[in-house]
Amino acid sequence: MKVIVAVLISFLIVPVDFAQVKAAPNHPGDNAARLGMTCPQVLAMSSTDWVAKFTAAKDAGPESTVLAIEQYGKCYDARTDRLVASLVKQGQGPLMGSRGNFADFESALKDFTAKALEETEQSSHSMKNQYAGLYEKQFRYAFYEGYSQKLQKRPSSETTEKTGGSASASPTDMQSSSKPETDPMTLAKNHFGELLAGLPEDKRHEIHAAFGQIFERSSIGEQWKLEIYHYVIFLLEPSSGKPFSPPPF
């Protein structure tokens, strides 16, 4: 009997990230920090365009760029929090098993990010570090967004829990009809391999192992495989030169 009660309680207790998230109210000072724009207006722009607009209004120095990235990140987080709050209000959203799987995925992704930035000798205040923190937010939003979508055919709750994911589509649409030699996934895998090959042997094994953990700790990352490859490539590629792929947003 005690075991049954304990199990029931475990389903009723909801982590802070889901049940207790409340959309932060917007204050006049927030808009002033965003050049008088609201968060929806900011997010209607790409992060690149927003940073360009912000630095043009302020100055082109690194401090202004960091402030621009921070403001975009705050708006992105606020949108995710509003989405979570809406799911809670409607009694929808991921169950405990799925939230746990996402937490495992996110932990592995953060571990890889730390190792990759260390390998590329990026300081905690570097521009790439700032952008990495921003681009990583796409996965949390995509995770919850999947539960708000009205899909015509939904998998059973049992299947959803076992796969650890939602009914979410990938943050970007993958072209399944692409030719093999131009398939985005093939190109990404090949480029990732090239970046690994350029690392010292000990670091190569460390980075490759950390990358594997992103998928081994949780199967949830499979639905965002291309986006994950683009993200890790961004972390490893040189800051100078043309990036392999455009920013995720």
DAKACOR-V925878 format. One record per residue. PSI is psi in radians with two decimals (NA if undefined). OMEGA is omega in degrees with one decimal (* if undefined). Layout:
PSI_OMEGA + PSI_OMEGA
This chain:
-0.74_-179.7 + -0.66_-179.5 + -0.73_179.7 + -0.76_179.1 + -0.73_-179.5 + -0.70_179.0 + -0.76_179.5 + -0.71_179.9 + -0.67_-178.5 + -0.50_178.3 + -0.41_-179.4 + -0.51_-180.0 + 2.15_-177.3 + 2.28_-179.1 + 2.73_-178.7 + -0.63_-175.7 + -0.50_-176.3 + -1.12_-170.7 + -0.56_-171.7 + 0.13_177.9 + 2.26_176.9 + 2.44_178.3 + 2.21_-178.6 + 2.36_179.1 + 2.64_179.7 + 2.31_-180.0 + 2.61_179.8 + -0.63_-179.9 + -0.50_179.0 + -0.79_179.1 + -0.64_178.8 + -0.67_178.7 + -0.30_179.8 + 0.62_178.3 + 0.54_178.5 + 0.14_-177.5 + 2.62_174.9 + 2.89_179.0 + -0.76_176.9 + -0.63_178.2 + -0.68_179.1 + -0.81_-177.2 + -0.27_174.9 + -0.30_177.1 + 2.72_172.3 + 2.77_179.5 + -0.62_179.4 + -0.80_-180.0 + -0.66_179.4 + -0.79_179.6 + -0.72_178.8 + -0.75_179.7 + -0.75_-177.3 + -0.85_-177.7 + -0.49_176.7 + -0.58_179.8 + -0.52_-179.2 + -1.59_172.4 + 2.94_-174.3 + 0.20_-178.6 + 2.86_-178.7 + -0.57_-179.6 + -0.71_178.6 + -0.65_178.6 + -0.76_178.8 + -0.74_178.8 + -0.69_179.1 + -0.76_179.1 + -0.74_179.9 + -0.75_-179.6 + -0.69_177.8 + -0.72_179.1 + -0.68_177.8 + -0.73_178.4 + -0.68_-179.5 + -0.77_178.2 + -0.70_-179.6 + -0.67_178.3 + -0.73_178.2 + -0.74_179.7 + -0.67_177.3 + -0.66_178.6 + -0.78_178.8 + -0.77_180.0 + -0.66_178.3 + -0.71_178.8 + -0.71_178.6 + -0.77_-178.3 + -0.60_-178.4 + -0.08_-179.2 + 0.45_179.2 + 3.12_175.9 + 3.14_-176.1 + 2.50_174.9 + 3.08_-173.2 + -0.69_-179.3 + -0.76_179.6 + -0.70_178.9 + -0.63_177.5 + -0.69_178.2 + -0.68_178.3 + -0.67_178.6 + -0.69_177.4 + -0.76_178.3 + -0.82_-177.7 + -0.66_178.3 + -0.77_179.3 + -0.66_179.6 + -0.71_178.6 + -0.65_177.4 + -0.78_178.8 + -0.77_-178.8 + -0.79_-180.0 + -0.76_-179.1 + -0.71_-179.1 + -0.76_179.5 + -0.59_176.2 + -0.71_-179.8 + -0.68_179.6 + 0.15_174.8 + 0.80_177.1 + 2.21_177.3 + 2.86_-179.2 + -0.26_-179.0 + 0.11_-178.6 + 2.77_-179.5 + -0.67_179.6 + -0.65_177.6 + -0.71_179.8 + -0.78_179.3 + -0.60_178.4 + -0.75_178.3 + -0.58_179.3 + -0.85_-174.7 + -0.45_179.8 + -0.38_-177.1 + -0.34_-177.1 + -0.55_-174.1 + -0.66_177.4 + -0.73_178.9 + -0.76_-179.3 + -0.63_179.9 + -0.87_-178.6 + -0.52_-179.8 + -0.58_-179.7 + -0.53_-178.8 + -0.19_179.4 + -0.18_-178.4 + 2.45_177.7 + 1.64_-178.8 + 2.48_-179.5 + -0.60_-179.2 + 1.98_-179.8 + 2.46_174.3 + 2.79_178.0 + 2.73_-179.8 + -0.56_-179.7 + -0.77_179.2 + -0.71_180.0 + -0.74_-178.9 + -0.67_-178.0 + -0.64_179.5 + -0.23_176.4 + 0.26_-177.3 + 3.10_176.5 + -3.02_177.0 + 0.37_-173.6 + 2.47_168.8 + 2.95_179.3 + 2.61_178.4 + -0.46_174.2 + 2.59_-177.0 + 2.24_177.7 + 2.44_-178.4 + 1.75_-177.0 + -0.35_-177.7 + 0.11_-178.5 + 2.63_176.6 + 2.59_-177.2 + -0.71_-175.4 + -0.28_178.9 + 0.19_179.3 + 2.23_-177.5 + -0.69_-179.2 + -0.73_178.9 + -0.77_178.8 + -0.73_-179.1 + -0.78_179.1 + -0.75_-179.7 + -0.74_-178.9 + -0.68_176.6 + -0.73_177.7 + -0.67_178.3 + -0.71_178.7 + -0.70_177.5 + -0.72_-177.8 + -0.45_-179.5 + -0.07_-179.6 + 2.70_172.3 + 2.65_-172.5 + -0.78_-178.2 + -0.71_178.9 + -0.61_179.7 + -0.79_179.9 + -0.67_-179.3 + -0.80_-179.3 + -0.73_-179.4 + -0.70_178.9 + -0.73_179.4 + -0.62_177.8 + -0.73_179.5 + -0.58_-179.4 + -0.45_179.5 + -0.63_-178.8 + -0.44_-178.1 + -0.61_179.9 + -0.51_-179.7 + 2.42_178.8 + -0.07_-175.2 + -0.48_-178.2 + -0.27_-178.5 + -0.58_-177.9 + -0.26_179.8 + 0.55_-171.2 + -0.82_-179.2 + -0.74_-179.9 + -0.63_178.3 + -0.76_177.4 + -0.77_178.8 + -0.68_-178.9 + -0.82_-177.4 + -0.55_175.8 + -0.75_177.3 + -0.71_-178.6 + -0.62_-172.4 + -0.45_-174.8 + 2.68_179.1 + 2.54_179.9 + -0.50_178.3 + 2.67_178.8 + 3.01_-178.1 + 2.26_179.2 + 2.70_-178.1 + -0.68_-178.9 + 2.74_178.6 + 2.86_177.3 + 2.63_-178.6 + -0.38_177.1 + NA_*
